[in-house]
Amino acid sequence: ADEGLNGNVKYSFKKITDKAAQIFQLDAETGEMTLMRDLDFEEGDFYELDVQVRDGGDLSDIAKVV
C-alpha cells in the first residue's frame, strides 16, 4: 500500500448516463457501488459505467463496469 498522498485514493464516475446516475451510487472513499433503487429489466437490460480512481498525486485509472 502507498503512503502519504499516494495512499489517499478517491473514486468517481467518469462516464455515466443520467438514467444510471439515478440508480447507482459510488462511495468516493471506498469505491463501493450500491443501488439507490431496484433494477428494472424492462427499463434496460444492462448499464455501462466508467469509474475513475485517482490518488493524491498525479496517478489515475479508469475501469469499465458493465
C-alpha positions as CSV (number, residue, x, y, z in Angstrom):
1,A,0.0,0.0,0.0
2,D,1.2,3.5,-0.8
3,E,1.8,6.0,2.0
4,G,1.0,9.7,2.3
5,L,-0.8,11.5,-0.6
6,N,-0.4,8.5,-2.9
7,G,-2.2,6.2,-0.4
8,N,-5.3,8.5,-0.4
9,V,-7.4,7.5,-3.3
10,K,-10.8,8.8,-4.4
11,Y,-13.4,7.2,-6.7
12,S,-15.8,8.9,-9.0
13,F,-17.9,8.2,-12.1
14,K,-16.1,9.3,-15.2
15,K,-18.9,8.4,-17.6
16,I,-22.4,7.7,-16.5
17,T,-25.8,8.3,-18.2
18,D,-28.5,10.4,-16.4
19,K,-30.6,7.2,-16.1
20,A,-27.8,5.2,-14.4
21,A,-27.0,8.1,-12.1
22,Q,-30.5,7.8,-10.6
23,I,-29.8,4.1,-9.9
24,F,-26.1,3.7,-8.9
25,Q,-24.3,5.4,-6.1
26,L,-20.5,5.3,-5.7
27,D,-18.7,5.8,-2.3
28,A,-15.8,8.2,-3.1
29,E,-13.7,6.8,-0.2
30,T,-14.1,3.0,-0.7
31,G,-15.2,2.6,-4.3
32,E,-18.2,0.6,-3.2
33,M,-21.1,0.8,-5.6
34,T,-24.7,0.4,-4.3
35,L,-28.2,0.6,-5.8
36,M,-30.4,3.5,-4.9
37,R,-33.4,1.6,-6.1
38,D,-34.2,-1.8,-7.6
39,L,-33.2,-2.7,-11.1
40,D,-36.0,-3.0,-13.7
41,F,-35.0,-5.1,-16.7
42,E,-37.9,-3.5,-18.7
43,E,-36.1,-0.2,-18.4
44,G,-32.7,-1.6,-19.5
45,D,-31.0,-5.0,-19.6
46,F,-27.6,-3.6,-18.9
47,Y,-25.7,-0.5,-17.7
48,E,-22.2,0.6,-18.7
49,L,-20.3,2.9,-16.3
50,D,-16.8,4.2,-16.2
51,V,-15.3,4.5,-12.7
52,Q,-12.2,6.6,-12.2
53,V,-9.8,6.2,-9.3
54,R,-7.3,9.0,-8.5
55,D,-4.6,9.1,-5.9
56,G,-3.4,12.2,-4.1
57,G,-0.6,12.6,-6.6
58,D,-0.9,12.5,-10.4
59,L,-1.9,8.9,-10.9
60,S,-5.4,7.8,-12.1
61,D,-7.0,4.9,-13.8
62,I,-10.4,4.1,-15.3
63,A,-12.4,0.8,-15.1
64,K,-15.4,-0.1,-17.1
65,V,-18.3,-1.7,-15.1
66,V,-21.0,-3.5,-17.1
